[in-house]
Amino acid sequence: MVIRRLVLIVFSIISFSVSTFASNDLKINIIAPQTLLDTSISSISILDFQSLLKQACNCEVTLNGKVTKVNIVLPYVDDSIASAPTVFSQNAVFPYKHFPAHQYRWQQVQDKKKRYHLMLDATSFQGINFGLYGLLQEKLGFRFYHPRKTIIPHFDEWKLKEDFDWNATPLFDKKGFHLHTQHPLELTEQLLDESKANALNDIKEYINWLCRNGQNYFEFCLLRSIKKDTWIEHAKSFTEYAHQRGLLVSVDLSLHMIQQKAFQLYGSSVNKKKQIERNLNWLNKANWDFINMEFSTAEFIGGNKQKKEELRQYILQWLQENSKAKLMGRQHVVTLENEAGSKKDFQLDSANALLDKQRGVLAHTVMFYDMTEQNAPVYENKNQRHIFNFLLKENKTRETWYYPESAYWITFDNSVPMLLLPYLKARLTDIDTCVYYKIPGHITFSSGWEWGYWLNDWSIARWSWQHTTNGVKELRTPEMYAHQILDSAILSSFDKSLKLQQEYLKDSSLMQWMTAMTITDEIGIKSIAHEYHPRPKLSYKYIRNKASLKELEQIQTDVIPVLNRFAENTKKVVSEIRKVQPFITDSSKLNAEVAEGLEVTSLRAFHRLNTLKYLVAKRESKIKHEKFKADSLLQNAAKVRVQALKIVEDREKNYRYPVDLIARKRWDHTAYHFGYLYPVSNLHFWEREEKQAEKNQYRPLFMNIWNMGRIAGLVK
């Protein structure tokens, strides 16, 4: 209150030289100390804030001008306060990477001349950064929902009429995204290839999106297919820009992972430490804040723990002596029991145990399941509670972050495609769990933004803050940010879809019938036939060729009606959305994206319904020695696929990155050589399922698009 009174006194003194403004004459003045303008973290944000406000109000927005209708006052930053321990680090009994306190507070008051004075309180440049963008998005109606798309409101008078006192508190110290560029995503090539057109600008665009959404951490996967001689200068360019914007930057690589072209700190078994040192010296040129190192050779391969642990200790010691980067590592969802290789444990001596506390960990979960729910049949597990227990245990001994997914990609969600809304509920549930148990970091594994998956990332980013206005805390809900950006007329339909998918896909375990099969689902070699995502207990090959009448009857009773109800109910919801209005405006175009995502999910259920009924009928006719009369079921499946293809063609016209980059075959730096939406472009998995049923072909290489040699690291 004292600061607020002082500011109002200053404005009263200055106002003698200021003419009176008409009530509808909107002008905005930003008052910023010179130190903020001399510091890149705050200055870039201030200028961006000024530009965005101009676009919204189409009015004069001055910087350190005269007192006017709306005056936005920014604080001085005391370096000693910015460098002080924070609520996240002050109680840590282990090495903890400092990031300045970045909570912020806005107060608005109106003086006797009806002028608005907004005062920001923040103790760091990062806090000012987040405070500026927070005002735009949380109070003024800006929507920074996608790196390439922003909804800018338009107003000719100041929107905030009432005095308010608003506090924004970060729920996590480190919060941001890992772009899983082992997959051929929107920014994979730009991050890995300095010669790619507009590469640096595209990366900066994403860094800006992170800043605008209150995030402070950026990470991606480095692959060994880069050109080492020239790439490091490219990396220096975007890490420098990220640091100018106040972000922490991490590179994800491996000790010696063979799959998916992961960058290896050592490649051969000769002179491993020399190879590691050479690569660390090379990486150090780009000034990383973190190095996230994959410890295993592949997802289901363990073993050699003592030798690998010795190398990790060597890396920790080297980083401590030669770099500011902190070593991180992730705990996979694969349990020790399911790993191939030796299970022999290894204990560090006291000196190395102390050194080991220098490294942090990320506890990884997958797909649209949260870490505490009872049923999450992924990676040969009943659920992911072992990761939850790991998270709590490690949080007592080292810097520990949670690491869930907003999209999985391969044969599960956006590559099918399906718009899976339960991601929203799962991610918010996990955020609430992490906050309750005081987990200081939340980094999201992101794997593609089209088909509505931008909503997951945008929601996660915003859920990572707690907003309190005039003493009232904002209630966080799974659908809240969809409600902010979609037309009000379709919100009840969106909520119905979320409830439907939660009930059918998760609670009724229908998801096992909606996913497409991977090579490991069909390979037939038990030791590597891992269940990565949910799949039916009876394979489609078994249903087609070996199922008993009792098993067929169970499918007809327990599965087919549920598939049909889900498909029909989702179809009704889509019809409600499409009745609202033509999809023309920015907001209504997002309605169209949601409608098409939900419709193709409904069609996916109809398609599976027809192919499954065909398999059941085929097997039943064989058992009963009756003439098969159900060919029309495959014809129906094909008609459904053609209908879905029309939706895909329409959606491709609205992709935010070039179709040739994200949805076609082409050479790239990953193990795939096509964009992540290539399987969507021709609905490959759908057509493959029809042909499998027709030809009774369930070999893993039948109509195969995966180069398993490249993916497994056996060939380049």
C-alpha positions in Angstrom: 0.0 0.0 0.0 2.9 2.4 0.8 4.4 1.9 -2.7 1.0 2.4 -4.3 0.4 5.7 -2.5 3.9 6.9 -3.5 3.3 6.1 -7.1 -0.1 8.0 -7.0 1.6 11.0 -5.4 4.2 11.0 -8.2 1.5 10.9 -10.8 -0.4 13.7 -9.1 2.7 15.9 -9.3 3.4 15.1 -12.9 -0.2 15.5 -13.9 -0.1 19.3 -13.7 1.6 19.4 -17.0 -0.7 16.9 -18.7 -3.8 17.9 -20.6 -7.2 16.2 -19.7 -8.1 13.2 -21.9 -11.6 12.5 -23.3 -13.1 9.5 -21.7 -12.9 7.5 -25.0 -9.4 8.7 -26.0 -7.4 5.7 -25.1 -3.6 6.2 -24.7 -1.3 3.9 -22.8 2.1 4.8 -21.3 4.6 2.2 -20.0 7.0 3.5 -17.4 10.2 1.4 -17.2 13.4 2.1 -15.3 16.5 2.3 -17.6 17.9 -0.8 -16.1 15.0 -2.8 -17.5 15.6 -1.4 -20.9 19.3 -2.2 -20.7 18.7 -5.9 -19.8 17.7 -8.2 -22.7 15.4 -10.4 -20.6 13.1 -7.5 -19.7 13.8 -5.1 -22.7 12.7 -7.6 -25.4 9.6 -8.4 -23.4 8.8 -4.7 -22.9 9.1 -3.9 -26.6 7.0 -7.0 -27.5 4.4 -6.0 -24.9 4.3 -2.5 -26.4 3.9 -3.8 -29.9 1.1 -6.3 -28.9 -0.8 -3.6 -27.1 -0.7 -1.3 -30.1 -2.1 -4.0 -32.3 -5.0 -4.6 -29.8 -6.0 -1.0 -29.1 -4.9 0.7 -32.3 -3.8 3.5 -30.1 -0.7 5.3 -29.0 1.4 3.2 -26.6 4.4 5.2 -25.4 7.4 4.1 -23.4 8.4 6.5 -20.6 6.1 9.2 -22.0 3.7 11.5 -20.3 1.1 10.4 -17.8 -2.0 9.4 -19.8 -5.3 7.5 -19.7 -3.6 4.2 -18.8 -0.2 4.1 -17.1 1.7 0.8 -16.6 4.5 1.1 -14.0 7.3 -1.4 -13.9 9.6 -1.8 -10.9 13.3 -1.7 -10.3 15.1 -5.0 -9.9 17.5 -5.5 -7.0 20.1 -8.0 -8.1 20.8 -9.1 -4.5 17.1 -10.1 -4.2 17.1 -11.8 -7.6 20.0 -14.0 -6.6 18.7 -14.9 -3.2 17.4 -18.5 -2.5 13.8 -19.0 -3.5 10.9 -20.9 -1.9 11.9 -23.8 -4.2 15.6 -23.9 -3.3 15.8 -22.7 0.2 15.1 -26.0 1.9 17.1 -28.2 -0.5 19.7 -30.3 1.2 21.4 -31.2 -2.1 22.8 -29.2 -5.1 20.0 -27.2 -6.7 20.2 -25.2 -9.9 19.2 -21.6 -9.1 16.5 -19.7 -11.0 15.4 -16.3 -9.8 12.1 -15.9 -7.9 9.6 -15.0 -10.6 6.2 -14.5 -9.0 4.6 -11.2 -9.8 1.8 -9.0 -8.6 -0.3 -6.5 -10.4 -2.4 -3.7 -8.7 -4.7 -1.3 -10.5 -6.1 1.9 -9.1 -8.0 4.7 -10.7 -7.3 8.3 -9.7 -9.7 11.2 -9.4 -9.1 12.1 -13.1 -10.3 8.6 -14.1 -6.8 7.6 -15.1 -5.8 4.0 -14.6 -2.5 3.2 -12.9 -1.2 -0.4 -13.1 1.8 -1.2 -10.9 3.8 -4.4 -11.3 5.7 -5.9 -8.4 8.4 -8.4 -9.3 11.8 -9.1 -7.9 13.6 -10.3 -11.0 13.8 -9.6 -14.7 12.2 -12.9 -15.4 9.3 -11.9 -13.1 8.8 -8.8 -15.1 8.9 -10.8 -18.3 6.2 -13.2 -17.0 4.2 -10.3 -15.5 3.9 -8.4 -18.8 2.7 -11.4 -20.8 0.5 -12.5 -17.9 -1.3 -9.2 -18.0 -2.0 -9.6 -21.7 -3.2 -13.2 -21.5 -4.8 -13.5 -18.1 -6.6 -10.1 -18.1 -6.7 -8.5 -21.5 -7.8 -11.4 -23.7 -4.7 -12.2 -25.6 -4.4 -15.9 -26.4 -0.8 -17.2 -27.1 -2.1 -20.6 -28.0 0.3 -21.7 -30.7 3.9 -20.7 -31.6 2.6 -19.5 -35.0 -0.8 -18.2 -34.0 -2.0 -15.6 -31.5 -5.4 -14.3 -31.0 -5.1 -10.5 -30.4 -8.2 -8.8 -28.9 -9.4 -5.4 -30.2 -10.6 -2.7 -27.8 -10.9 1.1 -28.1 -11.2 1.6 -24.3 -9.4 0.1 -21.4 -11.0 -3.3 -20.6 -10.1 -3.4 -16.9 -12.6 -1.0 -15.2 -12.3 -2.1 -11.6 -9.4 -1.7 -9.2 -7.8 -5.1 -8.5 -5.0 -6.8 -6.7 -3.8 -9.9 -8.6 -1.0 -12.3 -7.6 0.5 -14.8 -9.9 2.6 -17.6 -8.3 4.6 -20.2 -10.2 3.8 -23.7 -9.1 7.1 -25.0 -10.4 10.6 -23.5 -10.4 11.5 -25.1 -13.7 8.6 -25.5 -16.2 8.7 -25.9 -19.9 8.8 -28.4 -22.7 11.0 -31.1 -24.2 10.4 -31.3 -28.0 10.9 -34.9 -28.8 12.9 -34.4 -31.9 13.7 -38.1 -32.3 10.3 -37.8 -33.9 9.9 -35.8 -37.2 8.0 -32.9 -35.6 7.3 -29.3 -36.6 10.7 -28.1 -35.4 12.9 -31.2 -35.7 14.7 -30.2 -38.9 15.1 -26.6 -37.8 16.8 -27.6 -34.6 19.0 -30.2 -36.2 19.9 -28.6 -39.5 21.4 -25.1 -39.7 20.9 -25.0 -43.4 17.1 -25.4 -43.2 15.3 -22.3 -44.5 14.2 -20.0 -41.6 15.6 -22.5 -39.1 16.7 -19.9 -36.5 13.6 -17.8 -36.9 11.3 -20.8 -36.4 13.2 -21.7 -33.2 13.0 -18.1 -31.9 9.3 -18.2 -32.6 8.9 -21.1 -30.3 11.1 -19.6 -27.6 8.9 -16.5 -27.8 5.9 -18.8 -27.3 7.4 -20.3 -24.2 8.1 -16.8 -22.7 4.6 -15.6 -23.5 3.2 -18.5 -21.7 5.2 -18.2 -18.5 7.7 -21.0 -19.2 11.4 -21.0 -18.5 12.8 -24.2 -19.8 13.5 -25.5 -23.4 14.8 -28.9 -24.4 15.1 -31.0 -27.5 16.7 -34.3 -28.6 20.1 -34.1 -30.3 20.7 -36.7 -33.0 24.0 -38.1 -34.3 22.8 -37.3 -37.9 23.8 -33.7 -37.5 26.8 -32.1 -39.1 29.0 -31.6 -36.1 31.4 -29.2 -37.7 28.8 -26.6 -38.4 25.8 -27.4 -36.1 27.3 -26.1 -32.9 27.3 -22.5 -34.2 23.6 -22.9 -34.9 23.1 -24.2 -31.4 25.0 -21.2 -30.0 22.7 -18.9 -31.8 19.4 -20.2 -30.4 20.8 -20.9 -26.9 22.0 -17.3 -26.8 18.6 -16.0 -27.8 16.9 -18.2 -25.2 19.2 -16.8 -22.6 18.4 -13.3 -23.8 14.8 -14.1 -23.1 15.5 -15.6 -19.6 15.1 -19.2 -20.5 17.1 -22.2 -19.3 18.2 -24.5 -22.2 18.8 -28.2 -22.2 20.0 -30.7 -24.7 18.8 -34.3 -24.6 21.4 -36.9 -25.6 22.6 -40.3 -24.6 25.6 -42.0 -23.0 25.4 -44.7 -25.7 21.8 -45.1 -26.8 21.6 -47.0 -30.2 17.9 -46.4 -31.1 16.4 -43.5 -33.1 19.7 -41.9 -33.9 20.2 -40.5 -30.4 23.5 -38.5 -30.1 26.0 -40.6 -28.2 28.7 -39.3 -25.9 30.8 -42.3 -26.9 30.3 -44.4 -30.0 32.8 -47.2 -29.8 34.2 -49.2 -26.8 37.7 -47.9 -27.3 38.8 -44.9 -25.1 35.3 -44.2 -24.0 36.4 -41.4 -21.6 38.3 -39.6 -24.3 35.3 -39.7 -26.6 33.1 -38.4 -23.8 35.5 -35.6 -23.0 35.8 -34.6 -26.6 32.1 -34.4 -27.1 31.5 -32.5 -23.8 34.1 -29.9 -24.8 32.3 -29.6 -28.1 28.9 -29.3 -26.5 30.2 -26.8 -24.0 30.6 -24.2 -26.8 26.8 -23.7 -26.8 26.5 -22.8 -23.1 23.8 -25.2 -22.1 22.2 -24.9 -18.7 21.3 -28.7 -18.5 22.4 -31.9 -20.2 19.7 -34.5 -20.1 21.5 -37.8 -20.6 19.8 -41.1 -21.5 21.5 -43.8 -19.5 20.2 -46.9 -21.1 21.1 -48.4 -24.5 17.4 -48.7 -25.5 14.1 -48.4 -23.7 13.9 -52.1 -22.6 17.6 -52.7 -22.2 19.5 -52.3 -18.9 22.6 -54.1 -17.7 26.3 -53.1 -17.3 25.2 -50.9 -14.5 28.6 -50.7 -12.8 30.5 -49.7 -16.0 27.8 -47.1 -17.0 27.7 -45.7 -13.4 31.5 -45.2 -13.5 31.1 -43.2 -16.7 28.3 -41.1 -15.3 30.5 -40.2 -12.3 33.2 -39.2 -14.7 30.8 -37.0 -16.6 29.5 -35.4 -13.3 33.1 -34.6 -12.3 33.9 -33.2 -15.7 30.8 -30.9 -15.7 31.5 -29.7 -12.2 35.0 -28.7 -13.2 34.4 -27.4 -16.7 30.8 -26.4 -17.3 27.9 -24.6 -15.7 25.6 -27.3 -17.1 23.8 -29.6 -14.6 23.4 -33.2 -15.5 19.9 -34.6 -15.6 18.6 -38.1 -16.4 15.2 -39.7 -16.8 13.6 -42.6 -15.1 11.7 -44.5 -17.8 8.3 -46.0 -17.2 9.9 -49.5 -18.0 10.4 -51.3 -14.7 13.7 -53.0 -13.8 11.9 -56.4 -13.9 11.0 -55.8 -17.6 14.5 -54.7 -18.7 16.7 -57.0 -20.6 20.2 -57.4 -19.2 21.8 -58.0 -15.8 19.7 -57.0 -12.8 22.8 -56.9 -10.6 22.8 -53.9 -8.3 25.7 -51.6 -7.8 26.4 -49.3 -4.8 28.5 -46.1 -5.0 31.1 -45.5 -2.4 30.7 -42.5 -0.1 32.7 -40.0 -2.3 30.9 -40.9 -5.5 27.5 -40.9 -3.6 28.2 -37.3 -2.7 29.1 -36.5 -6.3 26.0 -38.3 -7.5 23.8 -35.8 -5.7 24.9 -33.2 -8.3 22.7 -34.8 -10.9 19.0 -34.4 -11.2 16.3 -36.7 -12.4 13.1 -36.6 -14.4 10.3 -39.1 -13.7 8.7 -40.0 -17.0 5.2 -41.2 -17.6 3.5 -41.8 -21.0 0.4 -41.2 -23.0 -2.9 -39.9 -21.5 -2.6 -41.7 -18.1 -1.7 -39.9 -14.9 0.9 -41.3 -12.5 -1.5 -42.4 -9.8 -4.5 -43.9 -11.5 -5.0 -47.6 -11.0 -5.3 -48.7 -14.7 -2.6 -47.5 -17.1 -1.6 -50.5 -19.3 1.6 -49.1 -20.8 5.1 -50.6 -21.3 4.2 -53.9 -19.7 2.8 -52.2 -16.6 -0.5 -52.3 -14.8 -0.1 -48.6 -14.0 2.5 -46.0 -13.5 2.5 -45.8 -9.7 6.1 -47.0 -9.5 7.0 -43.7 -11.2 5.0 -41.8 -8.6 6.8 -43.6 -5.8 10.2 -42.9 -7.6 9.3 -39.2 -7.8 8.6 -38.9 -4.1 11.7 -40.9 -3.1 14.1 -39.0 -5.4 12.7 -35.6 -4.4 14.2 -36.1 -1.0 17.7 -36.6 -2.3 18.2 -34.6 -5.5 16.6 -32.1 -7.8 13.6 -33.9 -9.2 11.1 -33.0 -11.9 8.1 -34.6 -13.3 8.1 -35.5 -17.0 4.8 -36.5 -18.6 3.6 -36.4 -22.2 1.2 -34.2 -24.1 1.2 -36.5 -27.1 2.8 -39.9 -27.7 2.7 -40.0 -31.5 3.4 -43.6 -32.6 0.1 -45.4 -33.3 -1.6 -43.9 -30.3 -2.9 -40.3 -30.8 -2.1 -37.7 -33.5 -0.5 -40.3 -35.9 -3.8 -42.3 -36.2 -5.2 -39.5 -35.9 -7.4 -39.1 -32.8 -8.1 -36.1 -30.7 -7.8 -37.5 -27.2 -9.2 -35.1 -24.6 -8.4 -37.2 -21.5 -4.8 -35.8 -21.8 -6.2 -32.6 -20.3 -7.6 -34.3 -17.2 -4.5 -36.5 -16.7 -2.0 -33.6 -17.0 -3.9 -31.4 -14.6 -4.3 -34.2 -12.1 -0.6 -34.8 -12.2 0.1 -31.1 -11.8 -2.0 -31.0 -8.7 -0.3 -34.1 -7.4 3.1 -32.5 -8.0 2.1 -29.3 -6.3 0.8 -31.2 -3.2 4.1 -33.1 -2.9 6.2 -30.0 -3.6 7.9 -31.3 -6.8 9.9 -28.3 -8.1 10.0 -29.0 -11.8 7.5 -30.0 -14.5 8.8 -30.6 -18.0 6.4 -31.8 -20.7 7.4 -34.3 -23.4 5.8 -32.7 -26.5 5.3 -34.6 -29.8 3.3 -32.6 -32.3 0.7 -29.8 -32.2 -1.7 -30.3 -35.0 -5.1 -32.0 -34.6 -5.8 -30.0 -31.5 -2.7 -31.1 -29.6 -1.6 -27.5 -29.2 -4.4 -27.3 -26.6 -2.6 -29.7 -24.4 0.7 -27.8 -24.4 -1.0 -24.4 -24.0 -3.1 -25.7 -21.1 -0.2 -27.3 -19.3 1.9 -24.1 -19.6 -0.9 -22.0 -18.1 -1.8 -24.5 -15.3 1.8 -24.1 -14.1 0.7 -20.8 -12.4 -1.7 -20.1 -9.6 -3.6 -16.8 -10.0 -5.3 -15.1 -7.1 -7.4 -11.9 -7.7 -8.6 -9.9 -4.8 -7.9 -12.8 -2.5 -9.8 -15.4 -4.5 -7.8 -18.2 -6.0 -8.6 -19.2 -9.6 -9.9 -22.8 -9.8 -8.0 -24.9 -12.4 -10.1 -27.3 -14.5 -9.3 -29.6 -17.4 -11.5 -27.6 -19.9 -10.8 -24.1 -18.7 -8.5 -22.9 -21.5 -10.6 -24.6 -24.2 -13.4 -22.5 -22.8 -11.3 -19.3 -23.2 -10.6 -19.9 -26.9 -13.5 -21.8 -28.4 -16.9 -20.2 -29.2 -19.2 -20.2 -26.2 -21.9 -22.0 -28.2 -19.8 -25.2 -28.4 -18.4 -25.3 -24.9 -21.1 -27.7 -23.6 -20.4 -30.0 -26.6 -16.7 -29.9 -25.8 -17.4 -30.8 -22.2 -19.6 -33.7 -23.4 -16.7 -35.0 -25.5 -14.3 -34.9 -22.7 -16.7 -36.8 -20.5 -17.5 -39.3 -23.2 -13.8 -40.0 -23.9 -13.0 -40.3 -20.2 -15.9 -42.7 -19.7 -15.3 -44.9 -22.8 -11.7 -44.7 -23.8 -10.2 -44.8 -20.3 -12.7 -46.0 -17.7 -14.2 -48.7 -20.0 -10.7 -49.5 -21.5 -12.0 -49.0 -25.0 -8.6 -47.4 -25.9 -7.1 -50.8 -26.4 -9.3 -51.2 -29.5 -8.7 -47.7 -30.9 -5.0 -47.8 -31.1 -3.2 -49.0 -34.2 -0.8 -52.0 -33.9 2.9 -51.5 -33.9 5.6 -54.0 -35.0 6.1 -55.2 -31.5 2.4 -56.0 -31.2 2.7 -58.4 -34.2 6.2 -59.7 -34.1 5.5 -63.0 -32.4 8.8 -63.1 -30.5 7.8 -63.0 -26.9 11.1 -61.4 -25.6 10.6 -58.3 -27.8 6.8 -58.3 -28.3 6.4 -55.5 -25.7 3.0 -53.9 -25.0 3.9 -50.2 -25.4 0.4 -48.9 -25.6 -2.9 -50.6 -24.6 -3.8 -53.5 -26.9 -6.5 -56.2 -26.7 -5.7 -59.4 -24.8 -6.7 -61.3 -27.9 -4.7 -60.2 -31.0 -6.6 -59.5 -34.3 -4.7 -62.4 -35.8 -6.0 -64.7 -33.0 -9.6 -63.4 -33.4 -9.4 -64.1 -37.2 -7.9 -67.6 -36.9 -8.2 -69.2 -33.5 -10.9 -67.6 -31.3 -13.5 -69.9 -29.9 -17.2 -69.2 -30.2 -17.2 -68.2 -26.5 -14.5 -65.7 -27.1 -16.3 -64.4 -30.2 -19.5 -64.1 -28.2 -17.7 -62.1 -25.5 -16.4 -59.6 -28.1 -19.9 -59.3 -29.5 -21.3 -58.7 -26.1 -18.6 -56.6 -24.3 -16.7 -54.8 -27.0 -18.8 -54.1 -30.2 -21.7 -52.4 -28.5 -19.4 -50.2 -26.5 -17.5 -49.2 -29.6 -20.8 -48.4 -31.3 -22.1 -46.3 -28.5 -18.9 -44.3 -28.3 -18.9 -43.7 -32.0 -22.6 -42.7 -32.2 -22.5 -40.5 -29.1 -19.4 -38.7 -30.4 -21.0 -38.3 -33.8 -24.0 -36.5 -32.1 -21.6 -34.1 -30.3 -19.9 -33.3 -33.6 -23.2 -32.5 -35.2 -24.0 -30.1 -32.3 -20.7 -28.3 -32.9 -21.2 -28.0 -36.7 -24.6 -26.4 -36.3 -23.2 -23.4 -34.5 -21.8 -21.3 -37.4 -19.5 -21.3 -40.4 -15.9 -21.7 -39.4 -14.5 -18.3 -40.6 -13.0 -16.3 -37.6 -9.8 -17.3 -35.8 -11.9 -18.7 -32.9 -14.3 -20.5 -35.2 -11.4 -22.0 -37.1 -10.3 -23.6 -33.9 -13.9 -24.8 -33.5 -13.5 -26.5 -36.8 -10.2 -28.1 -35.7 -11.8 -29.5 -32.6 -14.9 -30.7 -34.5 -12.7 -32.4 -37.1 -10.5 -34.0 -34.5 -13.5 -35.3 -32.7 -15.2 -36.4 -35.9 -12.2 -38.4 -37.0 -12.0 -40.0 -33.6 -15.7 -41.0 -34.0 -14.9 -42.4 -37.5 -12.0 -44.3 -36.0 -14.4 -46.1 -33.7 -16.7 -46.8 -36.6 -13.8 -48.1 -38.7 -12.6 -50.4 -35.9 -16.2 -51.5 -35.3 -16.5 -52.7 -38.9 -13.1 -54.4 -39.2 -13.7 -56.1 -35.8 -17.2 -57.3 -36.8 -15.7 -58.7 -40.0 -13.0 -60.7 -38.2 -15.6 -62.1 -35.8 -17.9 -63.0 -38.6 -15.1 -64.6 -40.6 -14.0 -66.7 -37.7 -17.6 -67.7 -36.8 -18.4 -68.8 -40.3 -15.3 -71.0 -40.3 -16.1 -72.6 -37.0 -19.8 -73.2 -38.1 -18.8 -74.3 -41.6 -21.1 -71.7 -43.1 -20.7 -69.6 -46.2 -19.2 -66.2 -45.3 -21.7 -63.4 -46.1 -20.2 -60.4 -44.4 -17.9 -58.8 -47.1 -20.0 -55.7 -46.8 -18.4 -55.0 -43.4 -15.0 -54.3 -45.0 -16.7 -52.2 -47.7 -18.3 -50.2 -44.9 -14.9 -49.8 -43.3 -13.5 -48.5 -46.5 -16.4 -46.0 -46.8 -15.6 -44.8 -43.3 -12.0 -44.3 -44.2 -12.8 -42.3 -47.4 -15.0 -40.1 -45.3 -12.2 -39.6 -42.8 -9.7 -38.9 -45.6 -11.9 -35.9 -46.7 -11.5 -34.5 -43.2 -7.7 -35.0 -43.4 -7.6 -33.2 -46.7 -9.4 -30.3 -45.2 -7.2 -30.2 -42.1 -4.0 -30.3 -44.2 -5.1 -27.0 -45.7 -4.9 -25.5 -42.2 -1.7 -27.0 -40.9 0.5 -24.2 -39.4 3.7 -25.6 -40.8 4.3 -26.8 -44.4 2.5 -30.0 -45.4 5.7 -31.2 -47.1 7.5 -30.9 -43.8 5.1 -32.5 -41.4 2.9 -34.8 -43.5 4.8 -36.2 -46.4 7.7 -38.6 -47.1 11.1 -36.9 -47.3 14.6 -37.4 -46.1 15.3 -36.0 -42.6 17.6 -36.3 -39.6 15.4 -38.8 -37.8 15.1 -42.5 -38.2 11.7 -42.1 -40.0 12.2 -40.0 -43.2 8.7 -38.7 -43.2 6.8 -36.1 -41.2 5.0 -37.1 -38.1 1.6 -36.7 -39.8 2.5 -38.8 -42.9 0.6 -41.8 -41.6 -2.4 -39.5 -41.3 -2.1 -38.1 -44.8 -3.3 -41.4 -46.3 -4.8 -43.0 -43.1 -2.2 -45.7 -43.5 -3.1 -47.6 -40.3 -6.8 -47.7 -41.2 -6.2 -49.1 -44.7 -3.6 -51.5 -43.4 -6.2 -52.9 -41.0 -8.6 -53.5 -43.8 -6.0 -55.3 -45.9 -4.9 -57.4 -42.9 -8.5 -58.5 -42.4 -9.1 -59.2 -46.1 -5.8 -61.0 -46.7 -5.4 -62.5 -43.3 -1.9 -61.0 -43.2 -0.6 -60.2 -39.7 3.1 -60.2 -40.3 4.8 -57.2 -38.8 6.3 -56.2 -42.1 3.0 -56.3 -44.0 2.4 -52.8 -45.4 5.1 -51.6 -43.0 6.2 -47.9 -43.0 8.8 -48.3 -40.2 12.5 -48.8 -41.0 13.2 -51.0 -38.0 16.9 -51.2 -38.8 17.2 -47.4 -38.6 14.9 -47.1 -35.6 16.7 -49.8 -33.7 20.1 -48.3 -34.6 21.3 -51.3 -36.6 21.7 -49.3 -39.9 22.3 -45.6 -40.5 
